[in-house]
Amino acid sequence: MTEQRSLLTRERVAGIVLVLAAAAIAWESRVLPLGTWRNPGAAYMPLLTAVVLGLTGIVIALRGGGPTLQALAWPEARHAALLLAACAFAAWALERLGYRLTTAIMALFFLAVLERRNPIAAVIVALALSFGSFYLFSELLRVPLPRGPWNL
């Protein structure tokens, strides 16, 4: 009796996800000017990245070994879902709350909730990271960052 191999292995799914991400990048860069080899436009590097990512995804999907998806046990699924939700919150909150407050909330969530560190130390580290990185990027490197509704 021959064992039937599943087409849905971890590597094949990862390769397909990379190809889909490359397609999304290429689709979004279509509205920007491509430019030329000597004078690249705004879409040049995103499109080049999409091509490399897509080719890598195709190679990974075609090789496709590894365990099937049904054989994978993922005890960290809750942790990963919380990380993904936190990233979605950051994308939503950055313009609304500003860089410092969003970064402080994210760092506090990661340290105090996900990593279960000492709450006082988590607050200190979150505030230092938030205000320190804002000072570095905004004041020293002159990168414009969202300041939030209070324009602080």
C-alpha positions as CSV (number, residue, x, y, z in Angstrom):
1,M,0.0,0.0,0.0
2,T,1.5,3.3,-1.0
3,E,1.3,6.3,1.2
4,Q,-0.4,9.3,-0.4
5,R,1.6,12.5,-0.1
6,S,-0.3,15.6,0.7
7,L,0.1,18.6,-1.5
8,L,-0.3,21.0,1.4
9,T,3.0,21.0,3.2
10,R,4.4,23.7,5.3
11,E,6.9,24.8,2.6
12,R,4.4,24.8,-0.2
13,V,2.0,27.0,1.8
14,A,4.9,29.3,2.7
15,G,5.9,29.5,-1.0
16,I,2.4,30.3,-2.1
17,V,2.1,33.0,0.6
18,L,5.4,34.6,-0.7
19,V,4.1,34.5,-4.3
20,L,0.8,36.2,-3.1
21,A,2.7,38.8,-1.2
22,A,4.9,39.5,-4.3
23,A,1.7,39.8,-6.4
24,A,0.3,42.3,-3.9
25,I,3.5,44.4,-4.0
26,A,3.6,44.4,-7.8
27,W,-0.1,45.3,-7.9
28,E,0.3,48.2,-5.5
29,S,3.3,49.6,-7.3
30,R,1.5,49.8,-10.6
31,V,0.4,53.4,-9.9
32,L,3.9,54.7,-9.4
33,P,6.3,55.5,-12.2
34,L,8.7,52.7,-13.0
35,G,11.5,54.7,-14.6
36,T,14.6,53.2,-16.3
37,W,17.7,51.3,-15.2
38,R,19.7,54.5,-15.1
39,N,16.9,56.6,-13.7
40,P,14.7,54.4,-11.5
41,G,11.3,55.7,-10.5
42,A,9.4,55.2,-7.3
43,A,8.1,51.7,-8.4
44,Y,11.4,50.3,-9.4
45,M,12.6,48.9,-6.1
46,P,9.2,47.6,-4.9
47,L,8.8,45.9,-8.3
48,L,12.3,44.4,-8.1
49,T,11.6,43.2,-4.6
50,A,8.3,41.7,-5.8
51,V,10.1,39.8,-8.6
52,V,12.8,38.4,-6.2
53,L,10.2,37.5,-3.6
54,G,7.9,35.8,-6.2
55,L,10.7,33.8,-7.7
56,T,11.8,32.7,-4.2
57,G,8.2,31.7,-3.4
58,I,8.0,29.7,-6.6
59,V,11.2,27.8,-5.8
60,I,10.1,27.1,-2.2
61,A,6.6,26.0,-3.3
62,L,8.0,23.6,-6.0
63,R,10.5,22.0,-3.6
64,G,7.7,21.7,-1.1
65,G,9.0,19.1,1.4
66,G,8.4,19.0,5.1
67,P,5.5,17.9,7.2
68,T,1.9,18.3,6.2
69,L,-0.2,21.1,7.7
70,Q,-2.3,18.5,9.6
71,A,0.9,17.1,11.2
72,L,2.0,20.5,12.6
73,A,1.2,21.2,16.2
74,W,1.5,24.9,17.0
75,P,1.3,25.7,20.7
76,E,2.2,29.3,20.0
77,A,-0.8,30.1,17.9
78,R,-2.4,32.3,20.5
79,H,0.9,34.2,20.9
80,A,1.2,34.7,17.2
81,A,-2.5,35.9,16.9
82,L,-1.9,38.4,19.6
83,L,1.3,39.7,17.8
84,L,-0.7,40.0,14.6
85,A,-3.5,41.9,16.4
86,A,-0.9,44.2,18.0
87,C,0.6,45.0,14.6
88,A,-2.9,45.7,13.3
89,F,-3.5,48.1,16.2
90,A,-0.3,49.9,15.6
91,A,-1.2,50.4,11.9
92,W,-4.5,51.8,13.0
93,A,-3.3,53.9,15.9
94,L,-0.1,55.5,14.5
95,E,-1.7,58.5,12.8
96,R,-4.5,58.8,15.4
97,L,-2.5,58.6,18.6
98,G,1.0,59.6,17.4
99,Y,4.3,57.8,17.4
100,R,5.2,58.1,21.1
101,L,1.9,56.9,22.5
102,T,1.5,54.1,20.0
103,T,5.0,52.9,20.6
104,A,4.6,53.0,24.3
105,I,1.3,51.1,24.2
106,M,2.9,48.5,21.9
107,A,6.0,48.0,24.0
108,L,4.0,47.8,27.2
109,F,1.7,45.2,25.6
110,F,4.6,43.1,24.4
111,L,6.6,43.3,27.7
112,A,3.8,43.2,30.3
113,V,1.1,41.1,28.6
114,L,2.9,38.8,26.1
115,E,6.2,38.3,27.9
116,R,4.8,38.7,31.4
117,R,7.7,40.9,32.7
118,N,7.7,43.0,35.8
119,P,5.0,45.7,35.2
120,I,7.1,48.5,36.6
121,A,10.1,47.6,34.6
122,A,7.8,47.2,31.5
123,V,6.4,50.7,31.9
124,I,9.9,52.2,32.3
125,V,11.3,50.3,29.3
126,A,8.2,51.2,27.2
127,L,8.5,54.9,28.0
128,A,12.2,55.0,27.5
129,L,11.9,53.2,24.1
130,S,9.0,55.4,23.0
131,F,10.5,58.7,23.9
132,G,14.1,57.7,23.2
133,S,13.4,56.5,19.7
134,F,11.2,59.5,19.0
135,Y,14.0,61.8,20.0
136,L,16.5,59.9,17.8
137,F,14.4,59.8,14.7
138,S,12.5,63.0,15.0
139,E,15.0,65.4,16.5
140,L,18.4,64.0,15.6
141,L,17.7,62.4,12.2
142,R,14.9,64.8,11.2
143,V,12.4,62.0,10.2
144,P,8.9,63.3,10.3
145,L,6.8,61.2,12.7
146,P,3.1,61.4,13.5
147,R,2.7,63.5,16.7
148,G,-0.9,62.6,17.4
149,P,-4.0,64.7,18.2
150,W,-2.3,66.9,20.8
151,N,0.7,67.7,18.5
152,L,3.2,66.9,21.3
